[in-house]
Amino acid sequence: MLTIALDATYAADLSPTGIGVYSQRLIASLAALINSEAQRLMLCFRPGPYLRARKMQWPTGCSLSPLLEWWPAARQAKLFHGLNQRLTCTRYSARIVTIHDLFPLTSAEYSKPQFQRLFTEILRGAIARADRIIAVSHATRQELLRHTEASDSKIRVVHHGVDPAQIPTEAERNEFRRVLGLKSGERFVLNVGTIQVRKNIGNIALAMKQVPDLRLVLAGGEGYGAERILALVESEGLKDRIIRLGHTPKEQLRLLYSTAEALVFPSVEEGFGFPVLEAMSYGLPVITSNCSSMPEIAGDAALLVDPRDVSQIAEAMRRVTEDVALAERLRSRGKKRATLFSWEKCANETWAVYQELLGT
């Protein structure tokens, strides 16, 4: 029996985002892929998440284990895969780490100095120990080569997938508009993600001043620099035009993607950018950045803007909301683009990396 151990710590979350979504979907897709008579998955969790994980449902055939250096169960595995940019010091026949983004290394503007130091230590240790590195985009691969000692020969690019859209009814959309407090005929654009500096929320707010007939919905909690961004919103007199929802569960996101006029996602740096694909799967027009991983993920199915240029963001919002033909083209292209990314494909390509190391 071939045992493959995964650091599934971030999967122990009932309302996952980012790495948590990746971890849960990859685990489910790998479990569906493997031959349960010949292989098994051991899901390893750091102590706090392990207690949560024991109360959650996991795919048939997956065993659970605490993730401790001295814990004997996980050592039964032949291959260990760190899903969350970390890698245990315990020796295995093969070790793999997934790298999602490197923003604490690429700029001092996006996080606190102590977080940058801790992240750098953890990341460099994982890279040094890994036999293979899975980068979630070619952009992330380039950042690894630019900012770390990672060997290009060890890096494999495996894109995330996207869940199928769950389109709400017209009645559900109308009720949701009422809950949001929108007036009849009032339209809004959407941003999904944590309110933080690298997400470029400040420039979206400034762009709103040039497009006075729209409102902005922010679906995400507060992160680094949120207080400065919210102070800007206040000083620019935009508070009444912006609806802040905080961390938004999946059920509410499906309503937002189905009700908004466009996703406005001009992030400065993203390892992948889940919201771009999520919006496209719902047929929501997307405005995103012309840098980092966004062009790679969006292809020709979005309007790409310079995230530092407020006028470009504003003009893109005007075009999408005023040009019906353009909006329809983006809807059609976005739906088609989203079909290129699936969790089954992600699992198959990840399994190929396992086979490469194990020689199976």
Secondary structure, DSSP 8 states (H G I E B T S, - for coil): -EEEEEE-GGG--SS--THHHHHHHHHHHHHHHS-TTTEEEEEEE-HHHHHHHTTS---TT-EEEE--TT-TGGGG-SEEEETTS---SS--SEEEEEE---HHHH-TTSS-HHHHHHHHHHHHHHHHH-SEEEESSHHHHHHHHHHS---GGGEEE------------HHHHHHHHHHHT--TT-EEEEEES-BSGGGTHHHHHHHHTT-TTEEEEEES-B-TTHHHHHHHHHHTT-GGGEEE--S--HHHHHHHHHH-S-EEE--S--SS-HHHHHHHHTT--EEEESSTTHHHHHTTSSEEE-TT-HHHHHHHHHHHHH-HHHHHHHHHHHHHHHTT--HHHHHHHHHHHHHHHHT-
